[in-house]
Amino acid sequence: MKIIVCIKQVPDTTEIKLDPVTGTMIREGVPSIMNPDDKGGLEMALKLKDEFGAEITVITMGPLKAEAIIREAFAMGADKGVLLSDRKFAGADTLATSNTLAGALRTMDFDIIITGRQAIDGDTAQVGPQIAEHLDLPQITYVEDVKYDGNRKLTVKKATEEGYQILEVETPCVLTVLSSANKARYMSVCGIVEAFDKDIDIWGFEQINVNEKKLGLGGSPTRVAKSFTRGAKSAGQLHEVEPHEAVEIIVNKLKEKFIIR
Amino acid sequence: MDFSLSKEQELFLQMIREFAEKEVKPLAAEIDEQERFPMETVKKMAKLGIMGIPFPVEYGGAGGNNQLYSMCVEELSKACATTGVVVSAHTSLCCAPIWEHGTEEQKRKYLPKLASGEWIGTFGLTEPNAGTDAGGQQTVAVDMGDHWLLNGTKIFITNAAYSDVNIIIAMTDKSQGTRGISAFIVETKFPGFSVGKKEKKMGIRGSATCELIMENCIVPKENLLGQVGKGFGIAMKTLDGGRIGIASQALGIAQGAMDETIKYTKERKQFGKPISAFQNTQFQLADLETKIQASRLLVRSAAWKKDQKLPYSTDAAMCKLFAAETAMEMTTKAVQFHGGYGYTREYPVERMMRDAKITEIYEGTSEVQKMVIAAHILK
């Protein structure tokens, strides 16, 4: 079985500070990490590999420094890595990103494509589903768990707002995975050492066969009208109490604000 | 000269810091309080290759080197000094002498199980009457023709309560003095071998420090490590390597105490401002930070020399001496900065201060390190 996992390098939002004057994110000095939902997707692929054997390829679009998350994926157990890096890909919105990724994926062999549900820097949750549409593949989003029959059938647990659905799908297909689906494994020491002996394929515009008009800034219909930061309303209150007392405090607060009577 | 971390080292630090933060730190107070060996952590570390970092993959190791190993002990000890020494004693004092002095058969037999962390190792040199004067060994090994017969008691042995394999130093010819000492690989399950009483200690209370007792212990001939009469040299070389591990542990303890102190002095307000705003705090922390960074450079340089197969025993003595004294000073001052709270178990700095003390004592006291350094410069 061949699994491709789409991953993205994102700023670690737990470390992010906002510029108090402009309200924009200060990117300088913020560490970059593998997007958590993507890491959850990679773990799902690694579990399938542990159980059934699989070749896992990770793919990312980004600047050359995005190599770091491919090495990290190697150290966790991924077999191959592809980095899509070209000036022509820069400034992409979700549509141009998914066009670029789909262009690369068309040239590759796979049974399952796994993406994270969404990236913590944009929170759009669009790239995974768009890839499936470009490739005309069945897709299941918000995946929490997957079982494989060893042949072509996947039984998938999909999270919904009310609970979950159990769905069946045949490969090839696209799954978008939640970071809560599983606890991603640590890199192993041996994996880290070997990660730097592996080659990463770096692909540019020439390798993916997609109309240039569909890529990068020029291929991005999204326009940001305005971005702003919501100011903090007031300091929160911390109550360390037993559950029954907590209920009372919350109910009183809600009554105070006339949210309930 | 390049002091920057390699990409491999950066990725390793990312992993070990996350592991220490999520798996080691939450247990540190509990294993200290209960004097409990962190077996669950050892199992997790074994799975990730942490129990055999500097040894080749074909011998069960992770294929790393001493620099990664040193960073590992530092990061673990930042969170929990007990966990740091469990790894250090196992790696430096049991796996390393087999790797460096063992026959191919011994390496094939023992390293895959030890370096993978399936088995836990110890090193038995110290005796009730042979501490710093390690030449005064009273444990005796007699050649019985088809086996060795060992009798004696080793004390203060880290990991002893959970050990599978022990490197035992014993006298094979008393008339030869230190040239009559030999080293043996002794499995805990060998007849006549037992683990004695567990020490109640000031610090590193989870490290299962016990006696090892040999009463007519039968050791196969092929378990002699190195040659007859070369055991003292093996022990001294083993301790040279071990000192990089303990220096890394001391460095981690010092850094852990510094991190706690920075956090606390920024939060704690007296006389209307955080105590970090007082120049006394600032000057003391600046001095301590400088010493911690100096310790780190000494440790990294010693580990690098060992990796390069350059002579490193003086470097190991210097990094251990300096890092241990820095750890003691940093943790003592950390408690002082925390005031009354620092003296309670509500904050980790009192544990760190108790843990730091041993780094000035084991694998050669600070005085022994000075003897090693002086002998080198005055030779």
Interface residues (C-beta under 8 A of the other chain):
Chain A: A68 R71 E72 A75 Y186 M187 S188 V189 C190 G191 I192 V193 E194 A195 F196
Chain B: K7 E8 L11 F12 Q14 M15 E18 F19 K47 L48 G49 I50 I53 V57 A62 G63 G64 L68 C72
